[in-house]
Amino acid sequence: MNLDQASTKPHELLAAHLDAKMKAVNSLIHDRMASKHAPRIPEVTAHLVDAGGKRLRPMLTLAAAELCGYAGVFDVHLAATVEFIHTATLLHDDVVDESAQRRGRPTANLLWDNKSSVLVGDYLFSRAFQLMVEPGNLRVLDILANASATIAEGEVLQLTAAQDLRTDEAVYLQVVRGKTAALFSAATEVGGVIADAHESEINALHAYGDALGIAFQIVDDLLDYQGDSKSTGKNVGDDFRERKLTLPVIKAVAKADDEERAFWTRTIEKGRQEDGDLDHALALLRKHNALEDTRRDALDWAEKAKQSMAELPDHSLRQLLIDLADYVVARIS
């Protein structure tokens, strides 16, 4: 089955299955993003929260909890926590990246200002910590607190690594594990923990989220060089223009001769880009098979995510999560 062309996508099936719980999550999010004294907080938050995102991360928490037999109410709190952390990081990222568009709409920092985006992001992090305490589970608190620290660490690492040609695939993977996979793996892991699942199942959920998050980010980086701007929401080559050293370029740099390395030094490290540079960059990526090698890496990580599901109970949600891993890489399959 071509999951990218299927009439009903795996994340839509997951959303339908979790509809009642997700309504409770959305209700809790809107309740907790309120502020008696600073009306700009719900204004900025609502602009992003109500922009039509897939809510993939909170759904992973709910799915993991149900898959492991949880029947309580705190999975909703944890799912909302995960979404608050994600939203806070998006607000901060758009300031750092000086972005003008998110999910097809102007970014909050463009509509308001950088100060508002940063401070509202801080507020959402604080709300997330209030929510994660409420289940009274110290291990859950440890997982989500560590994920928050890892996300921030990954973003700072990216600041120094993104324009340094010495950045290799190991550093890239460390950045991706921080900025993307950490929250995916925390989202799935806490679902198992709150359900008091067996340790092997909790570890499998962590492994699934980690691999899924890495595949997700690699696909995003690959599509920047060969995607459709209508479906990706950004122009081809945005990462190149923003001088981001992502996996396709890292692979090309590793095989570059002196002349090619000088090109990457000028365009990425020094930021002196000229007309025609993007086309030349694409030619170098194709010359060294960097796009195909990146595609293969994404497929390998999706396969790792699927394999980790073998440890989980036989349940319709297990197959949905397997299909979700396939869907993440469907656009490049």
VEXMI-136120 format. One record per residue: x, y, z of N, C-alpha, C in turn. Coordinates in steps of 0.001 Angstrom, whole numbers, plus 500000, padded with zeros to 6 digits. Layout:
REM residues N
XYZXYZXYZ/...
***
This chain:
REM residues 333
500846498802500000500000500000500000500877501242500000/500597502194499125501284503474499140500585504362500169/501200504486501330500550505186502430500426506680502168/501267507225501276501178508647500981499977508951500089/499530507954499328498402508152498422497104507541498966/497189506840500092496002506205500667494953507260501013/493684506897500876492613507863501125492572508287502587/492895507369503487492964507688504912494363507380505415/495068508404505864496448508257506305496503507649507712/497618507003508073497747506408509412497524507401510552/498034508628510407497838509598511491496368510005511597/495630509955510475494196510245510518493431509099511181/493830507867510900493229506714511568493519506747513059/494747507142513396495128507254514805494295508334515487/494114509456514807493313510546515360491860510118515565/491322509349514617489945508875514743489808507921515927/490791507037516088490757506070517195490844506780518547/491622507864518595491866508567519856491009509823519998/489955509912519218489175511151519125488716511671520485/488127510819521305487604511271522601488734511786523492/489818511047523531490956511463524356491572512760523834/491680512882522500492281514077521937491411515308522178/490095515134522206489220516254522555489496516710523982/489733515739524866490067516075526251491424516778526323/492378516328525522493699516967525474493569518408524993/492835518614523906492669519965523359491957520886524336/490977520341525044490263521128526044491210521545527176/492052520602527605493008520889528676494046521912528205/494492521788526969495458522742526423494874524165526429/493655524302525946493049525641525897492789526188527298/492483525298528232492260525726529612493562526218530236/494642525474530025495913525796530683496720526871529959/496372527208528733497115528275528064496499529640528372/495448529648529163494807530898529550495689531663530539/495480532968530598496207533815531544495300534952531976/495132535117533296494278536178533808494886537557533592/496207537626533621496866538928533662497578539318532371/497791538356531477498538538666530248497803538085529047/496824538825528500496018538305527383496823537964526137/498019538506526009498822538183524835499237536702524845/499337536107526010499744534698526093498767533799525332/497456533819525644496544532977524862496432533407523405/496632534689523115496576535143521723497700534501520905/498918534583521414500073534029520704499982532513520646/499611531904521771499529530442521827498462529915520884/497297530539520886496195530084520031496567530183518555/497354531191518197497762531356516805498491530112516308/499302529498517178500066528324516784499303527034517062/498686526947518244497968525734518640496811525433517693/496129526479517237494950526300516385495277526377514892/496554526238514549496974526380513149496782525110512331/496282524039512961495966522845512190497061521799512137/497953521771513125498976520730513169498367519359513411/499138518326513130498616516960513239498485516472514681/499104517172515642499104516733517042499703515321517165/500721515048516397501298513710516353501895513307517695/502620514199518336503310513844519572502352513492520710/501322514304520977500379513883522034499627512601521681/499363512384520387498708511129520003499608509928520289/500909510099520146501832509016520459501763508657521942/501640509661522795501515509396524237500237508628524541/499123509079523984497842508413524214497853506986523664/498420506815522475498461505488521853499327504533522659/500490505012523114501383504164523900500720503742525204/500027504662525855499355504338527115498252503306526897/497429503509525882496353502553525603496904501193525182/497941501213524377498557499977523914499037499131525086/499474499800526147499982499096527328498906498894528392/497642499173528059496533498851528950496141499918529941/496576501160529757496236502208530716494766502592530609/494114502755531768492693503088531777492393504317532629/493419505070533006493221506241533850493015507520533054/493263508660533710493022509965533083494292510768532859/495390510339533454496591511174533394497338511076532065/496948510145531200497538510151529856497183511444529129/496009511991529431495585513267528841496510514397529298/496836514402530597497741515424531125499113515337530463/499596514117530301500925513940529715500926514288528232/499852513964527541499749514320526129499731515847525968/499003516538526831498986518004526787500355518574527130/501039517941528068502396518360528422503313518313527207/503258517191526502504094517009525315503788518076524273/502521518388524076502157519391523077502601520794523508/502530521089524806503009522383525292504513522528525066/505259521465525359506707521511525131506991521739523652/506277521006522797506473521143521353506156522564520892/505043523109521338504637524457520933505643525495521410/506127525330522643507126526261523173508390526244522322/508829525063521917510048524974521111509837525599519723/508633525463519171508352526084517872508424527607517969/507860528165519037507918529613519221509365530088519308/510175529362520066511579529732520205512344529530518896/512057528400518214512757528102516955512526529182515912/511296529670515819510986530670514797511726531978515048/511992532268516322512792533454516643514245533222516257/514783532068516651516182531747516357516426531710514851/515484531083514114515639530929512663515174532155511880/514606533143512580514052534341511934513033533949510873/512190532964511215511197532443510270510042533418510104/509449533378508919508297534233508618507029533426508416/507155532103508306505981531270508038506075529952508790/504940529518509330504841528238510025503470527663509709/503443526434509172502186525776508801501349526651507864/502032527334506956501341528138505955500809529469506458/501167529838507688500689531103508250501877531925508741/501709533245508868502796534059509429503143533589510840/504417533606511180504836533169512510504443534187513568/504410533723514816504033534605515925505016535754516073/506300535475515869507295536543516008507128537617514928/506544537236513787506293538211512725505037539033513046/504002538361513559502747539057513856502846539911515115/503572539429516098503771540201517325505223540694517336/506090540017518060507513540376518054508295539239518692/509613539298518606510465538248519155510308538109520664/510193539220521354510062539173522818508820538400523222/507703538669522545506460537967522868506600536473522629/507216536087521514507373534673521185508228533953522218/509337534569522597510232533949523569509553533821524931/508914534879525381508312534871526715507085533956526784/506286533930525727505142533015525708505642531572525644/506714531330524909507327530000524914507764529602526313/508364530524527040508762530253528429507544529925529295/506470530654529083505239530417529841504716529005529576/504751528584528313504256527246527965505136526154528564/506448526383528609507321525430529298506925525311530772/506625526444531392506215526424532796504901525664532968/503963525894532072502699525158532109502931523657531924/503859523321531050504170521912530818504667521254532100/505515521952532844506029521370534084504938521257535146/504014522204535166502875522068536087502060520820535757/501830520602534474501030519449534055501733518128534328/503023518067534070503720516786534206503861516356535663/503718517300536584503785516965538007502487516313538490/501373516657537869500061516267538378499816514763538474/500361513923537563500162512480537742500862511917538981/501782512666539571502461512206540779503411511042540524/503966510979539317504864509889538952506250510489538712/507189510178539622508516510774539553509262510366538286/509057509141537814509751508692536609509268509467535386/507977509718535315507426510524534220508049511917534231/508128512507535426508724513832535568510177513820535108/510898512769535469512305512645535081512461512559533563/511622511756532922511702511571531464511419512879530733/510358513562531108509968514784530399510899515957530715/511391516018531960512353517064532302513650516866531529/514101515617531454515314515322530692515125515630529209/513942515314528677513669515608527265513731517108527013/513177517908527922513209519366527767514641519882527736/515480519348528627516885519757528662517615519322527390/517302518108526918517945517583525709517570518400524482/516309518823524415515853519654523295516637520964523265/516743521616524418517482522882524477518953522671524117/519539521583524622520934521270524321521134521035522826/520194520331522207520274520066520775520195521333519952/519354522263520379519220523523519651520500524350519754/521109524352520941522354525106521104523477524453520302/523532523123520319524540522413519528524385522744518047/523138522839517592522902523145516183523428524530515815/523369525473516759523878526814516491525347526786516090/526119525919516756527550525864516475527888524885515355/527049523877515153527364522820514188526803523075512800/525734523860512706524985523966511451525782524612510325/526782525416510651527558526108509618529044525776509709/529339524628510301530721524183510470530936522934509625/531757523030508597531955521903507686532600520701508360/533103520885509571533648519742510308532541518882510919/531319519378510902530189518607511433530014517328510632/530044516192511329529897514906510643528542514290510967/528315513087510497527008512458510675526713512150512141/527743511876512929527533511602514357527013512844515076/527581514005514754527113515254515369525709515590514877/525481515390513576524139515610513022523107514768513768/523434513500514010522508512608514701522271513088516129/523306513612516761523157514151518112522216515353518115/522354516207517104521462517363516986520021516910516779/519827515946515873518479515471515560517849514786516772/518661514028517489518129513385518701517687514440519708/518386515569519725518002516629520640516779517384520173/516846517951518974515800518883518541514501518192518144/514542516914517772513333516235517284513037514927518022/513979514004518002513694512655518500513476512607520004/514075513526520759513944513488522221512486513581522654/511717514432521993510318514584522390509470513428521877/509794512894520698509098511705520203509288510542521175/510525510283521572510796509133522444510223509348523840/510270510592524339509666510870525641508151510691525579/507544511123524477506092511011524319505630509559524384/506350508679523705505954507261523724506337506599525035/507514506947525560507987506288526782507077506571527972/506647507831528142505814508145529304504459507459529216/503995507177527993502744506432527860502870505044528463/504007504404528229504246503093528820504445503163530320/505146504195530784505420504334532214504130504559532998/503258505446532506502013505735533225501105504513533267/501283503612532274500493502375532242501133501263533064/502272501577533686502990500580534481503322499344533643/503760499586532430504088498499531512505377497807531934/505602496634531367506838495902531619508012496714531086/509170496569531732510330497368531362510725497177529897/510586495959529393510936495705527993510011496474527047/508754496630527443507803497377526620508103498873526667/508460499381527840508821500798527970510053501103527123/511037500214527177512247500405526365511923500364524872/511007499471524498510615499362523088509905500634522631/509069501202523481508372502440523140509363503601522982/510351503639523865511393504664523739512136504505522407/512509503265522091513239502997520843512404503369519630/511101503073519689510202503428518586510175504945518380/509952505688519461509874507140519350511175507753518873/512293507227519363513606507726518947513820507528517447/513586506311516966513790506005515547512804506760514672/511554506855515118510547507590514348510924509059514232/511380509653515327511760511056515316512943511325514401/513923510413514407515088510580513534514667510466512069/513852509456511757513359509307510385512582510547509956/511753511060510838510934512244510580511806513433510192/512891513673510954513750514826510688514584514629509430/515074513416509203515859513168507988515000513396506750/513760512929506786512843513152505667512642514649505441/512452515389506525512255516833506416513471517496505769/514653517068506171515878517642505610516061517247504144/515677516040503800515784515587502418514814516338501520/513578516507501984512567517175501167512894518638500925/513747519216501762514149520598501522514881520732500197/515510519641499740516254519679498485515513519033497315/514472518264497597513781517625496482512272517519496690/511734518325497580510305518250497864509482519207497023/508173519137497225507202520022496577506820521099497578/507065522350497240506821523434498191505365523504498637/504444523063497786503020523093498166502721522120499297/503400520976499308503144519973500349504042520157501558/505267520691501361506186520843502487505988522156503234/505387523144502568505167524436503213506382525344503195/507450524932502510508613525802502383509229525611501011/510030526574500613510633526538499285511802525570499240/511983524933498073513144524063497894514415524886498094/515321524365498913516586525041499153516597526025500300/515519526078501089515500527004502227516654526720503191/516929525438503447518024525100504367519364525574503817/519539525459502502520777525943501879520890527458502040/519799528159501742519833529627501856520050530065503305/519560529265504251519741529593505671521042529023506228/521852528406505343523183527887505687523121526789506746/522135525910506613522010524793507540522695523561506969/523628523027507727524384521861507286523604520605507681/522679520193506816521879519010507094522505517776506443/521872516620506646522495515358506259522886515271504781/522054515681503825522486515586502426523792516335502150/523918517531502718525138518315502498526322517686503228/526098517202504438527179516539505188527746515379504380/526856514614503756527303513480502936528094513958501713/527654515042501095528361515568499924529709516157500311/529752516855501432531009517441501897532042516355502186/531584515234502743532496514138503079533198513581501838/532584513734500667533158513212499423533711514316498519/533720515541499011534082516679498171535581516739497876/535914517195496673537312517501496361537587518936496819/538790519421496597539170520741497107538287521857496540/537985521782495244537158522815494619535738522802495195/535191521602495370533835521486495922533801521950497374/534825521610498124534863522028499520534942523548499632/535665524165498707535738525628498688534349526231498431/533564525565497573532195526026497307531351525956498575/531423524828499282530637524676500514531119525658501590/532414525900501643532950526858502615532398528255502349/532379528644501079531878529972500720530388530116501006/529620529107500622528154529241500691527582528934502068/528147527941502763527600527535504062528334528200505220/529655528062505260530392528624506396530437530152506353/530742530718505189530894532168505099529623532880504665/528682532138504099527395532725503745527416533645502545/528424533517501708528491534351500495527876533562499339/526579533730499193525854532980498167525524533873496975/525602533272495796525384533999494553524308533303493731/523835533973492694522866533363491782523449532076491198/522656531051491175523098529784490614523722528839491625/523972529315492837524620528449493842523739527279494252/522432527513494382521549526408494770521574525311493712/521526525695492446521575524695491370522891523915491421/523973524606491699525268523929491791525295522988492995/524716523433494104524647522581495291523861521306494985/522737521452494312521924520285493946522699519348493027/523478519924492112524279519092491211525321518298491992/525923518922492998526912518217493814526263517122494667/525077517384495161524356516371495942524053515155495072/523661515417493838523370514309492925524658513589492516/525713514341492274526984513752491862527483512727492877/527349513048494150527865512175495205526797511250495798/525645511190495137524559510295495557524072510611496976/524241511870497382523920512248498755522423512172499044/521605512511498066520158512483498280519667511040498428/520156510145497584519748508744497672520265508106498958/521486508438499364522024507891500613521234508404501816/520818509660501770519997510225502848518640509537502894/518073509317501716516796508604501632516913507220502258/518001506524501970518192505177502506518313505201504041/518970506224504561519087506361506013517707506535506661/516883507375506054515537507593506595514732506299506602/514814505543505532514098504263505451514619503283506491/515917503292506733516501502398507739515993502737509137/515895504027509445515398504427510759513914504095510912/513138504243509846511725503855509900511597502356510149/512480501579509536512468500129509743512809499789511196/513752500518511784514088500300513197512885500587514094/512155501639513768510955501959514540509945500820514461/509745500297513266508785499205513078509226497952513827/510505497644513769511006496442514435510841496516515950/510950497701516515510812497841517971509408497497518448/508428497560517558507052497262517925506828495776518236/507793494932517890507651493494518141507515493200519628/508038494072520482507984493867521932506632494232522535/505791494926521764504533495441522306503384494459522129/502328494592522952501187493662522866500515493686521493/499916492567521146499175492467519889497896493297520018/497832494390519290496757495371519455496639496140518147/495438496608517839495255497359516594496137498606516558/496399499184517722497251500367517774498696500052517402/499128498833517684500492498473517308500659498549515793/499670498038515049499745498100513593499651499534513092/498848500355513758498752501758513363500091502476513534/500802502161514616502101502784514845503135502283513837/503035501027513450503900500500512390503610501219511078/502326501377510759501940502087509534502389503554509579/502371504124510774502799505514510918504273505672510551/505088504707510937506507504744510577506678504681509058/505867503847508406505906503800506948505445505125506343/504440505732506943503899506976506397504902508127506486/505676508157507573506671509210507749507642509264506581/507954508084506019508911508034504903508213507794503552/506868507845503540506136507528502311506459508490501169/506699509766501493506957510744500427508315510561499755/509181509765500364510488509546499760510689508082499371/509648507242499560509777505809499282509691505530497784/
***
